[in-house]
Amino acid sequence: MAKLFERLANEDWNKDDDKSKKKQDANFVACSERTTSEKDKFDEYEKKYGKAKVDECCEKVKAPRSRVEFEKCLEEK
């Protein structure tokens, strides 16, 4: 039993943490991660709506930002 605990304690849990966070975070927008994990999505938003509108919605929709609410903001004229 001690060997099992030792093995578990020494495993790299970051990979598992990242997987669970990605599932959980899929429903939220992190404006602070525009140049990292959210870069591709923000590139799409900026191409479709423009950088100024994306910046406006990052300010207007407060964290934690629901992806649905953020995209509603983008759609507003």
Secondary structure as GFF3:
##gff-version 3
##sequence-region A 1 77
A	DSSP	alpha_helix	2	10	.	.	.	ID=ss1
A	DSSP	alpha_helix	14	25	.	.	.	ID=ss2
A	DSSP	beta_strand	28	29	.	.	.	ID=ss3
A	DSSP	three_ten_helix	31	33	.	.	.	ID=ss4
A	DSSP	alpha_helix	39	49	.	.	.	ID=ss5
A	DSSP	alpha_helix	51	60	.	.	.	ID=ss6
A	DSSP	beta_strand	65	66	.	.	.	ID=ss7
A	DSSP	alpha_helix	67	75	.	.	.	ID=ss8
###
